[in-house]
Amino acid sequence: MTEKDYYELLEVSREASGEEIKKSYRRLAMKYHPDRNPGDQEAELHFKEINEAYEVLKDEQKRAAYDRYGHQAFAGGQGGGFGGFDFNFGTGGFSDVFSDIFSEFMGGGRSSRQSYAERGADIRYNLDITLEEAFNGLEKEIKIPSSSVCEKCHGHGTKDGKEAPLCPHCRGTGKVRAQHGGFFIVETACPHCQGRGRVAKDVCPDCRGEGAVHQEKTLKIKIPAGVEDGTRMRLTGEGEAGLRGGENGDLYIFITVKPHKLYAREGANLYASVPLSMCCAALGGTVTIPSIDGEPLEIKVEAGTQSNQQSKIRGEGMTIIRSKQRGDLFVRFQVETPTRLTARQKELLEEFRSLSKDDECQPEARSFFEKIKDLFKKAV
């Protein structure tokens, strides 16, 4: 038993908190441990002294006695004069320091037990819908492979329906440790209980010890109007059943909007490419297409419409999610040149060509040839 002041040995004040004393002890123990100072008798002695000091000051009752009576509070007892308290100052002390640090880093002390409850697994469900369904929204029944808590064992996986006893190998922590090289401690899941901390001696015959039975579950889900491709919906608690009182997992629905025959979508807007006859493009008129809400939509064509010319129809696009508004529809016209003409059609077109002047009815052609006129001169 040393006669040195315990607070001075641990380099803390008498008003230091328990956490400050613990922190200082760890620092000093690592500094003076014999493994770090081989053959240094002075360091080994100092290591024993700081361990002796810490064993007293870390305990509130012993610390109070020491503060009041000093070293005399522990004089005359057994176990080295410390009232029956046994101190181990061997090389194992240093590994205990690392073990404590490692345990706190992993989220608990050495006596902490693995949670017996186990959260259920999440489930993914892929749902394909049409663009019309995305526009209107829908309610749909889906069937998913799932599980429910075993009624016979109440999710414990045991034959008697009670909690399984603690694992004798890890004492309920779900973890085992191995020390390597005297300095490092490796912590892994207990192989005997698979990290659960408990092992059933006799498993439930209905669920074979899993605590859950597999089944198909039917759910009615609601897809909001305006939902976009790639949307992920989460239904809390609709996944796999939790075990031994654990919460259920979640169901994630991944939505894919299938390609449409007429419309392409960008955000809330719709785009369509509509073929246009040469006569309609030249004279003007109307074309009718089915709108996304299923109603016929008549679109006006201005006289002289050119290929790739675009028309915007406001409010005829997609539903905007959680809103009464809609996006817009953009129609791009593609003027079609007639093919496989009859003799009469050819005759009429020849007559039209003879009556037409390029510079009057085809301004873009006139502008083009004006630009390249000088090229013809250079070629000559």
CORKA-V330410 format. One record per helix or strand. SS is the DSSP state (hx for helix, st for strand). FROM is the first residue (numbers start at 0). LEN is the number of residues. If there is no record, write none. Layout:
BEGIN
ss->{SS	SS}
from->{FROM	FROM}
len->{LEN	LEN}
END
This chain:
BEGIN
ss->{hx	hx	hx	hx	hx	hx	st	st	hx	st	st	st	st	st	st	st	st	st	st	st	st	st	hx	st	st	st	st	st	st	hx	hx	hx	hx}
from->{5	17	40	59	77	91	117	122	130	137	157	164	174	183	197	202	211	231	242	250	262	268	277	284	295	309	318	325	328	342	357	362	372}
len->{4	15	17	15	4	14	1	7	6	12	1	2	6	6	2	1	12	4	1	7	4	9	6	6	6	4	1	1	8	13	4	9	7}
END
